[in-house]
Amino acid sequence: MIDHGTIDRIIDAAHISDVVSDFVTLRKRGVNQLGLCPFHNEKTPSFTVSPAKGIFKCFGCGKGGNSVNFIMEHESLSYPEALKWLAKKFNIEVKEEEETEEQKQLKDARESLMIVSGYAQKYFTRFLWEENEGRTIGLSYFRERSFRDDILKKFEVGFAPDGKTPFTEAAQKQGYKIEFLEKTGLTIKRDNWMRDRFAGRVMFPIHNLAGRVTAFGGRTLTTDKKIAKYLNSPESEIYHKSRVLYGLFQAKREMSRTDKCYLVEGYTDVLSMHQSGIENVVASSGTALTPDQIRLVKRFTPNITIIYDGDQAGIKASLRGIDLVLEEGMNVKVLLLPDGEDPDSFAKKMGATGYLEYIKKNETDFIQFKTRLLLKSTENDPIAKARLITDVIGSVAVIPDTITRSVYIKECSRLLGVDEQILYTEVRKQKFKQSADFQKKELREQARKPVAPKPQVSSTAPQLTRMIIEEKEFLRFMVKHCKTELFEVEDEETKETHMITVGEFMVDELEGDDLVSENKMFQKIFYEIRDNLENKDFDPWKHFIYHQESQVSKFATDLVSEKHQESRRWKKSGAFTEDEADILDILIPRIVNEYKLRKIKLMMMEIEKAIDKVAANTDFDKIIELQSTYMNLKRAEKELSENLGSRTIN
């Protein structure tokens, strides 16, 4: 367990903007900050960070919370693990009791995979620098490639010893289970046979956005053609190669700062460019570019330049990736290096200044690149040229922004010598085809799904929905203004007056009439506030936003971040009070009465249903009892309606 003092220090240090900006590019929007949500695919930013409130909220997918919740959600960590992650980031010593053996065994399996991968990285790195085999084989390879020590240490590269199971044996001696060694792919196990997957290879750890190692790429140093040159970790619970970009952890800050990303192919390409001083670079690690990888880049910048070798394979790879990048609404340029060069060799040859100057002069807009490239093969061939036009317009058609699309159509018209209207017609045809293909795909997927039975709609459903709204509004005011003094009240016995707070008034009103909601979340917040009314140090806002139960914290975040419509309660005849705190003496009694009225209406509906049910059994005593209760509620309803004046609730 982490002690409360340490938790408070972590929460005080972990400002929401500092935490989120490690993963999302944030741009100032008024008093808040805005970015693309890391939890769902979106093209228009709806992810909001409020530095003043210390919370994040996505109005697209609904996720929200504090800095601890963000790390829990983003890194799939438990509450204590997220606190430790933040403590490490902000250099805070964590004081806690030593874990018992039982607690160790109960650790989440996913975290166990992370821990094993972290151990493997440290093992391979130590072996590269400290063991004779690592220095003479692994380090010599990097020295021959002219990599500096600081770059090798920055990317935590290493060397896996050759042999059948030296790494596996070392890991098992340290207490790491074969189950997790196998699941991460570090060890291959077949019945009673085992071997190290990466034996004899230089190792490139693959980090997630938080900097934790999730997988490895290993390069063989033998010339045996039967052995794969590069070998990657298999897919696992913590590693999905289509959702990872090598070097993103080391590049993300520079990508945000320069508002630009360079995409290369391999591990050493990334290392060489960093060594030359260009740090906003990532690699697809030899895999075909995927939409998930493009969205990762887009979280930090919408501008990407794809750098590939100047050979035919590099050209084809460029063309394959262009449409995917365009479809995500990004600005894409292409740079083909001179024949015989790759990003690794070219970076070593040119250095940062020369490389950046070359990029500036030679990176090409995708339309010009694709058109000029394909025009070479269509000279004096009208049919081939027609295919070229269709191909190029197919790329233009996937661009989501209408204005950007129209600019590219104009450029295509100039380059291809084709009338703009013809190209517009072709774009419409392409988009119609894309739409039709998408609809067919959706229909096929729907056809595979079992048909769910149609739910029966209860007559009380609308009232329940409205009750939930009233409950949330009640809690919002209770959390936000709990300690605010409301008005003076007179003690019935002593006749002395004293100030009553918002929290005291709201608690007394509901408990006095026995109308506390049955909703578990409502009860938790309501009763925790009630129990702390006398606690001078109790801050409801901070208490619930940073609650150790993530569901409570997320619910509280929703309460303070929702866009409430003030007109329901205090816009009258064009008059408007900007700050609700100025009229709490009017608002709070109204909110309490509206909650009560909604609650009573719901109770009356339930009694009506109960009377119908009991009447069928001719239980007259029960019917009389229910009718008496109903009439009491009816009188309370009438009184509340009169108190609320012209405001009625249906």
Buried (B, 14 or more C-beta within 10 A) or exposed (E): EBEEEBBEBBBEBBBBBBBBBBBBBBEEEEEBBBBBBBBBEBBEBBBBBBBEBBBBBBBBEEBBBBBBBBBBBBBBBBBBBBBBBBBEBBEBEBEEEEEEEEEEEEBEEBBBBBBBBBBBBEBBBEBBBEBEBBBEBBBEBBEEBEBEEEBBEBBBBBBBBBBEBBBBBBBBEEEBEEBBBBBBBBBBBEEEEBBBBBBBBBBBBBBBBBEBBBBBBBBBBEEEEEEEBBBBBBEBBBBEBEEBBBBBBBBBBBBBEBEBBBBBBBBBBBBBBBBBEBBBBBBBBBBEBBBBBBBBBBBBBBBBBBBBBBBEEBBEBBBEBBBBBBBBBBBBBBBBBEEEBBBBBBBBEBBBEEBBEBBEEEBBBBBBBBBEBBBEEBEEEEEEBEBBBEEBBBBBBBBEEEEBBBBBBEBBBEBBEBEEEBBBEBBEBBBEEBEEEEEEEEEEEEEEEEEEEEEEEEEBEEBEEBBBEBBBBBBBBBBBBBBEBBBEBEEEEEEEEEEBBBBBBBBBBBEEEEBBBEBEBBEBBBEBBBEBBEEEEBEBBBBBBBBEEBEBBBBBBBBBBBEEEEEEBBEEEEEEBEEBEEEBEEBBBBBBBBBBBBBBBBBBBBBBEBBEEBEEEEEEEBBEBBEEBBEEBEEBBEBBBEEBEEEEBE
